[in-house]
Amino acid sequence: MSKTRYSLFVDIRGGLLMRTIAILILFLSFLWIMNGESMAVGKEIKCEEIDQKKLRQMMEKEKNEVVIVDYRIHEDYNNGHIPGAIHISPKDKNFLQQRLDYYTLQWKKNNKTAVVVDNNGREANIFCGNMKLTTRYKHIYSLKGGMNLWTLPLEKGKLPSSGMKGKK
Protein backbone atom coordinates (compact mmCIF):
# COMPACT_ATOMS: atom_id res chain seq x y z
CA MET A 1 0.00 0.00 0.00
CA SER A 2 2.80 2.41 0.76
CA LYS A 3 4.12 1.75 -2.74
CA THR A 4 0.78 2.81 -4.23
CA ARG A 5 0.68 5.95 -2.15
CA TYR A 6 4.21 6.80 -3.18
CA SER A 7 3.54 6.31 -6.88
CA LEU A 8 0.25 8.21 -6.56
CA PHE A 9 2.08 11.02 -4.75
CA VAL A 10 4.79 11.17 -7.44
CA ASP A 11 2.20 11.22 -10.25
CA ILE A 12 0.20 13.98 -8.62
CA ARG A 13 3.30 15.94 -7.73
CA GLY A 14 4.85 15.36 -11.16
CA GLY A 15 1.68 16.58 -12.89
CA LEU A 16 1.56 19.64 -10.69
CA LEU A 17 5.21 20.37 -11.38
CA MET A 18 4.68 20.06 -15.14
CA ARG A 19 1.65 22.36 -15.03
CA THR A 20 3.57 24.91 -12.97
CA ILE A 21 6.50 24.83 -15.41
CA ALA A 22 4.15 25.19 -18.39
CA ILE A 23 2.38 28.17 -16.82
CA LEU A 24 5.70 29.78 -15.93
CA ILE A 25 6.97 29.32 -19.49
CA LEU A 26 3.77 30.83 -20.91
CA PHE A 27 3.96 33.77 -18.51
CA LEU A 28 7.63 34.45 -19.29
CA SER A 29 6.95 34.15 -23.02
CA PHE A 30 4.11 36.66 -22.69
CA LEU A 31 6.36 39.11 -20.84
CA TRP A 32 9.12 38.66 -23.39
CA ILE A 33 6.75 39.33 -26.29
CA MET A 34 5.09 42.30 -24.62
CA ASN A 35 8.38 43.87 -23.58
CA GLY A 36 8.95 45.39 -27.02
CA GLU A 37 9.60 49.00 -27.87
CA SER A 38 5.94 49.98 -28.08
CA MET A 39 4.80 48.11 -24.96
CA ALA A 40 6.62 48.76 -21.72
CA VAL A 41 5.76 45.84 -19.47
CA GLY A 42 7.39 46.40 -16.13
CA LYS A 43 8.84 49.74 -17.22
CA GLU A 44 7.66 53.26 -16.66
CA ILE A 45 8.01 55.45 -19.69
CA LYS A 46 9.62 58.69 -18.60
CA CYS A 47 10.46 61.74 -20.57
CA GLU A 48 13.75 63.46 -20.50
CA GLU A 49 13.39 66.60 -18.44
CA ILE A 50 14.85 69.87 -19.60
CA ASP A 51 15.28 72.93 -17.43
CA GLN A 52 14.19 76.50 -18.12
CA LYS A 53 17.62 77.50 -19.42
CA LYS A 54 17.73 74.65 -21.95
CA LEU A 55 14.15 75.36 -23.09
CA ARG A 56 14.97 79.03 -23.55
CA GLN A 57 18.03 78.11 -25.65
CA MET A 58 15.92 75.76 -27.76
CA MET A 59 13.26 78.43 -28.27
CA GLU A 60 15.85 81.03 -29.33
CA LYS A 61 17.86 78.69 -31.55
CA GLU A 62 14.98 76.79 -33.13
CA LYS A 63 12.20 79.40 -32.98
CA ASN A 64 9.61 77.60 -35.09
CA GLU A 65 10.76 74.09 -34.25
CA VAL A 66 9.73 73.98 -30.57
CA VAL A 67 6.12 73.54 -29.48
CA ILE A 68 5.19 74.21 -25.84
CA VAL A 69 2.27 72.08 -24.63
CA ASP A 70 0.68 73.57 -21.51
CA TYR A 71 -0.93 70.64 -19.68
CA ARG A 72 -2.81 72.54 -16.97
CA ILE A 73 -6.41 73.45 -16.28
CA HIS A 74 -7.95 76.38 -18.19
CA GLU A 75 -7.75 78.79 -15.24
CA ASP A 76 -4.02 78.22 -14.74
CA TYR A 77 -3.37 78.66 -18.46
CA ASN A 78 -5.41 81.89 -18.59
CA ASN A 79 -3.57 83.29 -15.54
CA GLY A 80 -0.21 82.97 -17.28
CA HIS A 81 1.53 80.66 -19.74
CA ILE A 82 4.73 80.49 -21.74
CA PRO A 83 4.32 82.70 -24.84
CA GLY A 84 2.97 80.73 -27.79
CA ALA A 85 2.07 77.64 -25.76
CA ILE A 86 -0.82 75.48 -26.93
CA HIS A 87 -3.21 74.32 -24.26
CA ILE A 88 -4.28 70.73 -23.63
CA SER A 89 -6.34 70.44 -20.47
CA PRO A 90 -6.17 67.26 -18.38
CA LYS A 91 -9.91 67.72 -17.77
CA ASP A 92 -10.89 67.40 -21.45
CA LYS A 93 -10.79 63.60 -21.56
CA ASN A 94 -13.01 63.24 -24.65
CA PHE A 95 -11.16 65.84 -26.69
CA LEU A 96 -7.68 64.98 -25.40
CA GLN A 97 -6.92 62.04 -27.70
CA GLN A 98 -8.19 63.89 -30.78
CA ARG A 99 -5.94 66.83 -30.02
CA LEU A 100 -2.96 64.58 -29.34
CA ASP A 101 -3.44 62.72 -32.61
CA TYR A 102 -3.76 65.98 -34.53
CA TYR A 103 -0.78 67.71 -32.92
CA THR A 104 1.50 64.70 -33.04
CA LEU A 105 0.80 64.26 -36.73
CA GLN A 106 1.69 67.94 -37.28
CA TRP A 107 4.85 67.66 -35.18
CA LYS A 108 6.05 64.57 -37.01
CA LYS A 109 5.31 66.09 -40.41
CA ASN A 110 7.16 69.30 -39.55
CA ASN A 111 9.91 67.67 -37.46
CA LYS A 112 9.12 69.73 -34.35
CA THR A 113 10.15 69.21 -30.74
CA ALA A 114 7.42 69.28 -28.09
CA VAL A 115 7.95 70.32 -24.47
CA VAL A 116 5.15 69.52 -22.01
CA VAL A 117 4.63 71.93 -19.10
CA ASP A 118 2.44 71.69 -16.00
CA ASN A 119 2.57 73.34 -12.58
CA ASN A 120 5.31 71.22 -10.96
CA GLY A 121 6.70 68.86 -13.63
CA ARG A 122 5.24 65.59 -12.32
CA GLU A 123 2.04 65.41 -14.38
CA ALA A 124 3.87 66.70 -17.44
CA ASN A 125 6.39 63.89 -17.16
CA ILE A 126 3.66 61.25 -16.92
CA PHE A 127 1.68 62.83 -19.76
CA CYS A 128 4.84 63.09 -21.83
CA GLY A 129 5.61 59.41 -21.24
CA ASN A 130 2.09 58.43 -22.26
CA MET A 131 2.42 60.54 -25.40
CA LYS A 132 5.66 58.79 -26.28
CA LEU A 133 4.06 55.41 -25.71
CA THR A 134 0.84 56.03 -27.63
CA THR A 135 2.19 58.13 -30.50
CA ARG A 136 5.70 56.65 -30.75
CA TYR A 137 7.00 60.18 -31.23
CA LYS A 138 10.38 60.55 -29.57
CA HIS A 139 10.98 64.32 -29.66
CA ILE A 140 8.89 65.08 -26.57
CA TYR A 141 10.31 66.45 -23.32
CA SER A 142 8.94 67.77 -20.03
CA LEU A 143 9.92 70.98 -18.26
CA LYS A 144 11.68 70.24 -14.99
CA GLY A 145 9.85 71.87 -12.08
CA GLY A 146 7.05 73.08 -14.35
CA MET A 147 5.61 76.57 -14.18
CA ASN A 148 6.44 76.80 -10.46
CA LEU A 149 10.09 77.35 -11.44
CA TRP A 150 9.43 79.48 -14.55
CA THR A 151 10.89 82.97 -14.11
CA LEU A 152 10.63 84.38 -17.63
CA PRO A 153 7.75 86.55 -18.92
CA LEU A 154 4.30 85.02 -19.34
CA GLU A 155 1.40 85.62 -21.67
CA LYS A 156 -2.02 85.98 -20.11
CA GLY A 157 -5.47 85.66 -21.52
CA LYS A 158 -8.05 83.41 -23.06
CA LEU A 159 -7.33 80.15 -24.78
CA PRO A 160 -6.27 80.42 -28.42
CA SER A 161 -7.91 78.43 -31.17
CA SER A 162 -6.66 74.84 -31.23
CA GLY A 163 -5.75 74.95 -34.90
CA MET A 164 -8.06 72.02 -35.57
CA LYS A 165 -10.70 72.64 -38.21
CA GLY A 166 -14.16 72.80 -36.72
CA LYS A 167 -12.89 72.31 -33.15
CA LYS A 168 -12.41 74.67 -30.23
Secondary structure, DSSP 4 states (H G I P E B T S, - for coil): -HHHHHHHHHHHHHHHHHHHHHHHHHHHHHHHHH-SSS--TT----PPEE-HHHHHHHHHHTGGGEEEEE-S-HHHHHH-B-TT-EE--TT-HHHHHHHHHHHHHHHHHHT-EEEEE-SSSHHHHHHHHHHHHHH----EEEETTGGGG--S--B-SSPPP-SSTT--
